[in-house]
């Protein structure tokens, strides 16, 4: 009996021991599983990547060995091949150098520039000169006056800034010498962009740089001027203000005056300011004047600006067309009632592109940008009624983007270098062919640049094409299927009718559109009396409510 009891206790003890062992094994198994799960959660592809890495390393080692063997075997034969490759490289370099279009065969190394300037240019990524740079920089470097005609996107900003920087460097200008070079630009945005390029050029120089433009804090500008600004970039109105009213502005040592986009400056009614500026500045100076078009007013300003007969440079002589080489241009004939629907459909299909849309008035930009945002089409807008800070922020925001939509007036049409614009859409027609040229100049910029332009015309405006053809602007008709346009007309009409702010904005936009149309210089084509004002366009629909 006792023996049986002893055997049972012994068996129970063994069972208990076995149970504990099984429990410990299960626990360890759970821990291992949990750890594996955790690792998989952190990086589900880790094991696969490690295996691939091992395979890859093995392949690399094998490849290295085979390359070594091949190299040893073919070493002798490679001498002839090396010579052939060398020859190909030389030919390729020649091809790059010769370029075409706006590029020349000259490199910046050939100009004999100072080391700090050359270093900055190379950091900016430039090696070869454009045509305008090759022809304008050498005479400017030796102190000659230059009158230059070059289309937009031709590289003329560097054409006058490089000689300006070299001049200040060579005469050892310091802040106590005051202002040695003044660059005048037509718009605030272009002045800011020119200032940014000058800043890059002056990176390794000790000379000082300043910017004076309308809309900025005048007091801060005056303080910087008094401290000594060697290279001053300015708009005409604000520059004249400082010349007349800022005590301590040292401009008597001025060596050079650069006038950029002279035609645009005069179009913006700065003729009187320019005359006064030229009268105030020292006469014994070098002058360079650049203009995309040569008008009578530009000729008058040139006569007033130059003390000697300037060297005339026109890199566009003999060209069969005046717009950029890589630009595909077309127009659509669209009834008034369908204009916005076509624009909306076009923008929806090109959301992955960088698009600029031009309007004839600030109120039109404001209304259409508000309306597009209401219907979930994100866009930016720039117009003359915005504060300078807003315009600046929007401009640089659009520059940085790879895709996006910018609605604007002609304030953004001249001189500005906005990278990689895919489409220029002219929703409202330009005032004349040269304005068309400046608008489409925002795309297909630089050597090898490409882009597209689309002009909206109502049937009554088709005669404008004759003038474009006469101005060497090649355009072809783009047809569209009205059935494929977005079916949103009634929805938009309700939206504008029921929303107080959109309704008010629509009325303002419509009035501004009519005023702008009535002020067209080409009244034989853009005649407000020929417009069918009864057509229920979005902006006119609620005008009388």
C-alpha positions as CSV (number, residue, x, y, z in Angstrom):
1,X,0.0,0.0,0.0
2,X,2.8,2.4,1.0
3,X,4.8,1.4,-2.0
4,X,1.8,2.2,-4.3
5,X,1.3,5.6,-2.7
6,X,5.0,6.3,-3.1
7,X,4.9,5.4,-6.8
8,X,1.8,7.6,-7.4
9,X,3.5,10.6,-5.7
10,X,6.6,10.0,-7.8
11,X,4.6,9.8,-11.0
12,X,2.7,13.0,-10.1
13,X,6.0,14.8,-9.4
14,X,7.3,13.7,-12.9
15,X,4.0,14.9,-14.5
16,X,4.4,18.3,-12.7
17,X,8.0,18.5,-13.9
18,X,7.0,17.7,-17.4
19,X,4.2,20.3,-17.3
20,X,6.6,23.0,-16.1
21,X,9.0,22.0,-18.9
22,X,6.2,22.3,-21.5
23,X,5.1,25.6,-20.0
24,X,8.6,27.0,-20.3
25,X,8.9,25.8,-23.9
26,X,5.6,27.4,-24.8
27,X,6.7,30.6,-23.1
28,X,10.0,30.6,-25.0
29,X,8.1,29.9,-28.3
30,X,5.7,32.8,-27.6
31,X,8.6,35.1,-27.0
32,X,10.3,34.1,-30.2
33,X,7.1,34.5,-32.1
34,X,6.4,37.9,-30.5
35,X,9.9,39.0,-31.3
36,X,9.5,37.9,-34.9
37,X,6.1,39.6,-35.2
38,X,7.5,42.8,-33.8
39,X,10.4,42.7,-36.2
40,X,8.0,42.1,-39.1
41,X,5.8,45.0,-37.9
42,X,8.8,47.4,-37.8
43,X,10.0,46.3,-41.3
44,X,8.0,43.7,-43.2
45,X,10.6,43.5,-46.0
46,X,13.7,43.3,-43.8
47,X,14.4,39.6,-44.3
48,X,13.8,39.9,-48.1
49,X,16.1,42.9,-48.2
50,X,18.8,41.2,-46.2
51,X,18.7,38.2,-48.6
52,X,18.8,40.5,-51.6
53,X,21.7,42.4,-50.1
54,X,23.6,39.1,-49.6
55,X,22.9,38.1,-53.1
56,X,23.8,41.5,-54.4
57,X,27.1,41.5,-52.5
58,X,27.9,38.1,-53.9
59,X,27.1,39.4,-57.4
60,X,29.2,42.5,-56.9
61,X,32.2,40.5,-55.8
62,X,31.7,38.2,-58.8
63,X,31.3,41.1,-61.2
64,X,34.4,42.8,-59.8
65,X,36.5,39.7,-60.4
66,X,35.2,39.2,-63.9
67,X,35.9,42.9,-64.7
68,X,39.5,42.6,-63.4
69,X,40.1,39.5,-65.6
70,X,38.5,41.3,-68.6
71,X,40.6,44.4,-68.0
72,X,43.8,42.4,-67.9
73,X,42.9,40.5,-71.1
74,X,41.8,43.6,-73.0
75,X,44.4,46.1,-71.7
76,X,46.4,46.1,-74.9
77,X,43.5,46.3,-77.2
78,X,41.9,49.2,-75.2
79,X,44.6,51.7,-76.3
80,X,43.0,52.1,-79.7
81,X,39.5,52.2,-78.2
82,X,40.6,54.9,-75.7
83,X,41.7,57.1,-78.5
84,X,38.3,56.6,-80.3
85,X,36.4,57.5,-77.0
86,X,38.6,60.6,-76.5
87,X,37.8,61.7,-80.1
88,X,34.0,61.2,-79.4
89,X,34.3,63.3,-76.2
90,X,36.0,66.1,-78.1
91,X,33.3,66.1,-80.7
92,X,30.6,66.1,-78.0
93,X,32.2,69.0,-76.3
94,X,32.3,70.9,-79.7
95,X,28.6,70.2,-80.1
96,X,27.7,71.5,-76.7
97,X,29.9,74.5,-77.2
98,X,28.5,75.4,-80.6
99,X,24.9,75.1,-79.2
100,X,22.4,76.9,-81.4
101,X,19.5,79.4,-80.9
102,X,20.5,81.8,-78.1
103,X,23.8,80.2,-77.3
104,X,27.3,81.3,-78.5
105,X,30.5,79.4,-78.9
106,X,32.3,81.5,-76.2
107,X,32.9,80.5,-72.6
108,X,33.0,82.8,-69.6
109,X,36.6,81.8,-69.2
110,X,37.4,83.7,-72.4
111,X,36.3,87.1,-71.0
112,X,39.2,87.7,-68.6
113,X,36.9,88.2,-65.6
114,X,38.1,88.5,-62.0
115,X,38.5,85.3,-60.0
116,X,35.6,86.1,-57.6
117,X,33.2,86.8,-60.5
118,X,34.3,83.7,-62.4
119,X,33.9,81.5,-59.3
120,X,30.4,82.8,-58.7
121,X,29.3,82.3,-62.4
122,X,30.5,78.7,-62.2
123,X,28.6,78.1,-59.0
124,X,25.5,79.5,-60.7
125,X,26.0,76.7,-63.3
126,X,26.9,78.7,-66.4
127,X,29.7,77.8,-68.7
128,X,28.9,79.3,-72.1
129,X,27.7,82.7,-73.0
130,X,24.4,83.5,-74.8
131,X,24.4,85.6,-77.9
132,X,23.5,88.8,-76.1
133,X,26.1,88.2,-73.4
134,X,28.8,87.4,-76.0
135,X,28.1,90.7,-77.8
136,X,27.3,93.0,-75.0
137,X,29.7,92.1,-72.2
138,X,33.1,92.8,-74.0
139,X,32.2,96.4,-75.0
140,X,30.7,97.1,-71.5
141,X,33.8,95.7,-69.8
142,X,35.9,98.4,-71.6
143,X,33.5,101.2,-70.7
144,X,31.5,101.6,-73.9
145,X,27.9,102.7,-74.0
146,X,25.5,99.9,-75.3
147,X,22.0,100.0,-76.7
148,X,20.8,96.4,-76.7
149,X,17.8,94.7,-78.3
150,X,17.1,91.1,-77.2
151,X,14.1,89.0,-76.8
152,X,13.0,87.8,-73.3
153,X,14.8,84.8,-71.9
154,X,18.0,85.6,-73.8
155,X,20.2,86.1,-70.7
156,X,20.5,89.8,-70.8
157,X,20.4,90.2,-67.0
158,X,23.9,88.7,-66.7
159,X,24.9,90.7,-69.8
160,X,24.7,93.9,-67.8
161,X,25.3,92.7,-64.3
162,X,28.7,91.0,-65.0
163,X,30.2,94.2,-66.3
164,X,28.6,96.2,-63.4
165,X,30.2,93.9,-60.8
166,X,33.6,93.9,-62.6
167,X,33.6,97.7,-62.7
168,X,33.0,98.0,-59.0
169,X,35.7,95.4,-58.3
170,X,38.3,97.0,-60.6
171,X,37.9,100.5,-59.1
172,X,37.9,99.1,-55.5
173,X,34.5,100.5,-54.6
174,X,33.7,100.5,-50.8
175,X,30.6,101.6,-48.9
176,X,32.1,105.0,-48.1
177,X,32.3,105.7,-51.9
178,X,28.5,105.4,-52.1
179,X,26.7,104.1,-55.2
180,X,28.8,103.2,-58.2
181,X,26.1,101.4,-60.4
182,X,22.4,101.9,-60.6
183,X,20.1,99.3,-62.3
184,X,16.6,100.5,-63.1
185,X,13.8,97.9,-63.7
186,X,10.2,98.4,-64.7
187,X,8.5,96.3,-62.0
188,X,9.1,95.4,-58.4
189,X,9.2,91.7,-59.2
190,X,11.8,92.1,-61.9
191,X,13.8,94.3,-59.6
192,X,13.8,91.6,-56.9
193,X,14.8,89.0,-59.4
194,X,17.7,91.1,-60.7
195,X,18.7,91.8,-57.1
196,X,18.8,88.0,-56.5
197,X,21.1,87.4,-59.5
198,X,23.4,90.3,-58.4
199,X,23.6,88.8,-54.9
200,X,24.8,85.5,-56.4
201,X,27.4,87.3,-58.6
202,X,28.7,89.3,-55.6
203,X,29.1,86.3,-53.4
204,X,32.9,86.4,-53.4
205,X,33.2,90.2,-53.6
206,X,33.3,92.8,-50.8
207,X,31.0,95.3,-52.6
208,X,27.6,96.1,-51.2
209,X,24.2,95.6,-52.8
210,X,20.8,97.2,-52.2
211,X,17.2,97.2,-53.5
212,X,14.8,100.1,-53.5
213,X,11.2,99.4,-54.7
214,X,7.7,100.8,-54.2
215,X,5.7,99.1,-51.5
216,X,8.8,98.4,-49.3
217,X,9.7,100.3,-46.1
218,X,11.3,103.5,-47.3
219,X,13.0,104.3,-44.0
220,X,14.9,101.0,-44.0
221,X,16.0,101.6,-47.6
222,X,17.2,105.1,-46.7
223,X,19.3,103.8,-43.8
224,X,21.0,101.2,-46.0
225,X,21.6,103.8,-48.8
226,X,23.3,106.2,-46.3
227,X,25.5,103.4,-45.0
228,X,26.7,102.9,-48.6
229,X,25.2,100.7,-51.3
230,X,27.7,100.1,-54.2
231,X,25.2,98.4,-56.6
232,X,21.7,99.6,-56.3
233,X,18.7,97.9,-58.1
234,X,15.6,100.1,-58.2
235,X,12.2,100.9,-59.7
236,X,12.0,104.4,-61.2
237,X,9.5,106.0,-58.8
238,X,11.2,104.9,-55.6
239,X,14.7,105.7,-57.0
240,X,13.6,109.3,-57.8
241,X,12.2,109.7,-54.3
242,X,15.5,108.7,-52.7
243,X,17.5,110.9,-55.1
244,X,15.4,113.9,-54.2
245,X,14.7,113.3,-50.5
246,X,17.3,111.0,-48.9
247,X,20.0,113.0,-47.2
248,X,23.4,111.3,-47.3
249,X,22.7,109.4,-50.5
250,X,26.1,109.5,-52.2
251,X,25.5,109.2,-56.0
252,X,28.1,111.7,-57.2
253,X,30.6,108.9,-57.7
254,X,28.2,107.0,-60.1
255,X,30.2,105.1,-62.8
256,X,27.4,103.3,-64.6
257,X,23.6,103.5,-65.2
258,X,21.9,100.3,-66.5
259,X,18.3,100.5,-67.8
260,X,16.5,97.2,-68.2
261,X,13.3,96.7,-70.2
262,X,13.2,100.4,-71.2
263,X,10.1,99.9,-73.3
264,X,8.2,98.5,-70.4
265,X,9.4,101.3,-68.1
266,X,7.9,103.8,-70.6
267,X,4.7,101.8,-71.1
268,X,4.2,102.0,-67.3
269,X,4.2,105.9,-67.6
270,X,7.6,106.4,-65.9
271,X,8.8,108.7,-68.8
272,X,8.8,111.8,-66.6
273,X,10.5,110.1,-63.7
274,X,13.2,108.7,-66.0
275,X,13.9,112.2,-67.4
276,X,14.3,113.6,-63.9
277,X,16.5,110.7,-62.8
278,X,18.8,111.1,-65.8
279,X,19.0,114.9,-65.1
280,X,20.0,114.4,-61.5
281,X,22.6,111.6,-62.1
282,X,26.2,112.6,-63.0
283,X,26.8,113.0,-66.8
284,X,30.2,111.5,-66.9
285,X,29.1,107.9,-66.6
286,X,28.8,104.7,-68.7
287,X,25.2,103.9,-69.8
288,X,23.6,100.6,-71.0
289,X,20.0,100.5,-72.1
290,X,18.2,97.2,-73.0
291,X,14.8,96.9,-74.6
292,X,12.9,94.1,-76.2
293,X,11.2,96.5,-78.7
294,X,12.5,99.7,-80.2
295,X,9.7,102.3,-80.1
296,X,9.8,106.1,-80.6
297,X,9.7,106.6,-76.9
298,X,12.7,104.2,-76.4
299,X,14.6,106.2,-79.0
300,X,13.8,109.4,-77.2
301,X,15.0,108.0,-73.9
302,X,18.1,106.7,-75.5
303,X,18.9,110.1,-76.9
304,X,18.5,111.6,-73.4
305,X,20.5,108.8,-71.6
306,X,23.6,108.5,-73.8
307,X,26.4,111.1,-73.7
308,X,28.1,109.4,-76.7
309,X,26.9,107.3,-79.6
310,X,26.2,103.8,-78.2
311,X,27.1,100.5,-79.7
312,X,23.9,99.0,-81.0
313,X,23.4,95.3,-80.5
314,X,20.5,93.3,-81.9
315,X,20.8,89.5,-81.6
316,X,17.3,89.0,-83.2
317,X,18.3,90.2,-86.7
318,X,17.4,87.8,-89.4
319,X,15.2,85.6,-87.3
320,X,12.1,84.2,-89.0
321,X,10.1,84.3,-85.8
322,X,10.3,86.5,-82.7
323,X,9.1,84.0,-80.1
324,X,11.3,81.4,-78.4
325,X,12.5,78.4,-80.5
326,X,10.9,75.6,-78.5
327,X,7.5,77.2,-78.2
328,X,4.4,75.5,-79.6
329,X,1.7,78.2,-80.1
330,X,-2.0,77.9,-80.9
331,X,-5.4,79.6,-80.6
332,X,-8.9,78.5,-79.9
333,X,-12.0,80.2,-81.4
334,X,-14.5,80.0,-78.6
335,X,-17.9,81.7,-78.1
336,X,-18.1,84.1,-75.1
337,X,-20.5,81.9,-73.2
338,X,-18.1,79.0,-73.4
339,X,-14.9,80.7,-72.4
340,X,-14.8,79.9,-68.7
341,X,-16.0,76.4,-69.3
342,X,-13.2,75.8,-71.7
343,X,-10.6,77.3,-69.3
344,X,-12.0,75.1,-66.4
345,X,-11.8,72.0,-68.6
346,X,-8.3,72.8,-69.7
347,X,-7.0,73.4,-66.2
348,X,-8.6,70.2,-64.8
349,X,-6.8,68.2,-67.5
350,X,-3.5,69.9,-66.8
351,X,-3.3,69.8,-63.0
352,X,0.1,68.1,-63.2
353,X,1.5,70.9,-65.3
354,X,2.8,74.5,-64.5
355,X,0.3,76.9,-66.1
356,X,0.1,80.7,-66.2
357,X,-3.2,82.3,-67.2
358,X,-3.3,86.0,-68.2
359,X,-6.3,88.4,-67.7
360,X,-6.8,92.0,-68.7
361,X,-7.6,93.4,-65.2
362,X,-6.9,92.9,-61.5
363,X,-10.6,92.3,-60.8
364,X,-10.8,89.6,-63.4
365,X,-7.8,87.8,-61.8
366,X,-9.5,88.2,-58.3
367,X,-12.9,86.8,-59.4
368,X,-11.6,83.9,-61.5
369,X,-9.1,82.8,-58.7
370,X,-11.9,82.9,-56.1
371,X,-14.3,81.0,-58.4
372,X,-11.7,78.3,-59.2
373,X,-11.0,77.7,-55.5
374,X,-14.7,77.4,-54.8
375,X,-14.9,74.6,-57.3
376,X,-11.8,72.8,-56.0
377,X,-9.2,74.0,-58.5
378,X,-6.3,75.3,-56.4
379,X,-4.5,78.3,-57.9
380,X,-2.3,81.3,-57.0
381,X,-2.9,84.9,-58.2
382,X,-0.8,88.0,-58.8
383,X,-2.2,91.4,-59.7
384,X,-1.4,95.1,-59.1
385,X,-3.9,95.7,-56.3
386,X,-2.2,93.3,-54.0
387,X,0.3,94.5,-51.4
388,X,3.9,94.0,-52.3
389,X,4.6,91.4,-49.7
390,X,1.7,89.2,-51.0
391,X,2.9,89.6,-54.6
392,X,6.5,88.7,-53.6
393,X,5.5,85.6,-51.6
394,X,3.2,84.3,-54.4
395,X,5.8,84.9,-57.1
396,X,8.5,82.9,-55.3
397,X,6.0,80.3,-54.2
398,X,5.1,79.6,-57.9
399,X,8.8,79.7,-58.9
400,X,9.6,76.9,-56.5
401,X,6.7,74.6,-57.6
402,X,6.9,71.8,-60.2
403,X,3.2,72.1,-61.0
404,X,0.5,74.6,-60.3
405,X,-1.7,77.4,-61.7
406,X,-1.0,81.1,-61.6
407,X,-3.6,83.7,-62.6
408,X,-2.1,87.1,-63.3
409,X,-2.2,90.4,-65.1
410,X,0.6,91.7,-67.3
411,X,2.5,92.6,-64.2
412,X,4.0,89.1,-64.5
413,X,4.5,89.2,-68.2
414,X,7.8,91.0,-68.6
415,X,11.3,90.0,-67.7
416,X,10.5,87.6,-64.9
417,X,12.3,84.2,-65.1
418,X,9.9,81.6,-63.8
419,X,11.3,78.1,-64.1
420,X,9.7,75.4,-66.3
421,X,6.4,76.9,-67.2
422,X,4.5,74.3,-69.4
423,X,1.6,76.4,-70.6
424,X,0.8,80.1,-71.1
425,X,-2.9,80.7,-71.5
426,X,-4.1,84.1,-72.7
427,X,-7.7,84.1,-71.5
428,X,-8.1,87.8,-72.3
429,X,-6.4,88.9,-75.5
430,X,-3.3,91.1,-75.3
431,X,-3.3,94.8,-76.2
432,X,-1.1,94.2,-79.3
433,X,1.3,91.6,-80.8
434,X,4.3,92.8,-78.7
435,X,2.3,92.2,-75.5
436,X,1.5,88.7,-76.8
437,X,5.3,88.1,-77.3
438,X,6.1,89.2,-73.8
439,X,3.4,87.0,-72.3
440,X,4.5,83.9,-74.1
441,X,8.1,84.7,-73.2
442,X,7.5,83.2,-69.8
443,X,7.8,79.7,-71.3
444,X,10.4,77.9,-73.5
445,X,13.1,80.1,-71.9
446,X,16.8,79.6,-72.4
447,X,18.7,77.2,-74.6
448,X,16.7,74.0,-75.4
449,X,13.6,75.2,-73.5
450,X,10.2,74.0,-74.5
451,X,6.6,75.1,-73.8
452,X,3.1,75.7,-75.1
453,X,0.9,78.8,-75.5
454,X,-2.8,79.0,-76.0
455,X,-4.7,82.2,-77.0
456,X,-8.5,82.4,-76.5
457,X,-10.3,84.4,-79.2
458,X,-14.0,85.0,-79.7
459,X,-15.1,84.9,-83.4
460,X,-15.1,88.8,-83.6
461,X,-11.4,88.9,-82.8
462,X,-10.0,86.6,-85.5
463,X,-8.4,89.5,-87.4
464,X,-5.8,89.7,-84.6
465,X,-4.1,86.7,-86.2
466,X,-3.1,88.8,-89.2
467,X,-1.2,91.1,-86.9
468,X,0.5,88.2,-85.2
469,X,1.6,86.8,-88.6
470,X,2.9,90.2,-89.6
471,X,4.9,90.3,-86.4
472,X,6.5,86.9,-87.2
473,X,4.5,85.0,-84.6
474,X,3.5,81.5,-85.9
475,X,0.2,80.2,-84.5
476,X,-2.0,77.3,-85.5
477,X,-5.7,76.6,-84.6
478,X,-6.4,74.2,-81.8
479,X,-9.9,72.7,-82.1
480,X,-11.9,71.5,-79.2
481,X,-15.0,69.3,-78.9
482,X,-17.8,71.2,-77.2
483,X,-19.4,68.0,-76.2
484,X,-16.3,67.1,-74.1
485,X,-16.4,70.3,-72.1
486,X,-17.2,69.9,-68.4
487,X,-21.0,70.1,-67.8
488,X,-20.9,72.6,-65.0
489,X,-22.5,75.8,-66.5
490,X,-25.7,75.6,-64.5
491,X,-23.9,74.7,-61.3
492,X,-21.6,77.7,-61.6
493,X,-24.4,80.1,-62.4
494,X,-26.2,79.0,-59.2
495,X,-23.0,79.3,-57.2
496,X,-22.3,82.8,-58.4
497,X,-25.9,83.8,-58.0
498,X,-26.3,82.6,-54.4
499,X,-22.9,83.6,-53.0
500,X,-22.8,87.3,-52.1
501,X,-19.0,87.7,-52.3
502,X,-18.7,85.8,-55.6
503,X,-21.6,87.8,-57.0
504,X,-20.0,91.1,-56.1
505,X,-16.6,90.0,-57.4
506,X,-18.2,88.9,-60.7
507,X,-19.8,92.3,-61.2
508,X,-16.4,94.0,-60.5
509,X,-14.7,91.7,-62.9
510,X,-17.2,92.2,-65.7
511,X,-17.0,96.0,-65.4
512,X,-13.2,95.9,-65.5
513,X,-13.3,93.5,-68.5
514,X,-15.5,96.0,-70.5
515,X,-13.3,98.9,-69.5
516,X,-10.1,97.1,-70.5
517,X,-11.7,96.0,-73.8
518,X,-12.8,99.6,-74.5
519,X,-9.2,100.8,-73.9
520,X,-7.6,98.4,-76.5
521,X,-5.2,100.2,-78.8
522,X,-6.4,98.0,-81.8
523,X,-10.0,99.2,-81.8
524,X,-10.5,97.9,-85.4
525,X,-10.4,94.4,-83.9
526,X,-11.2,94.8,-80.2
527,X,-14.3,96.9,-80.6
528,X,-16.5,96.9,-77.5
529,X,-19.5,97.9,-79.6
530,X,-19.2,94.6,-81.5
531,X,-19.3,92.5,-78.4
532,X,-22.6,90.7,-77.7
533,X,-23.2,92.1,-74.2
534,X,-26.4,90.1,-73.9
535,X,-24.5,86.8,-73.9
536,X,-24.9,85.4,-70.3
537,X,-21.3,84.9,-69.4
538,X,-20.6,84.1,-65.8
539,X,-19.5,87.6,-64.8
540,X,-22.3,89.4,-66.7
541,X,-25.1,87.1,-65.7
542,X,-25.8,88.8,-62.3
543,X,-24.7,92.3,-63.2
544,X,-28.2,93.8,-63.1
545,X,-29.6,91.9,-60.1
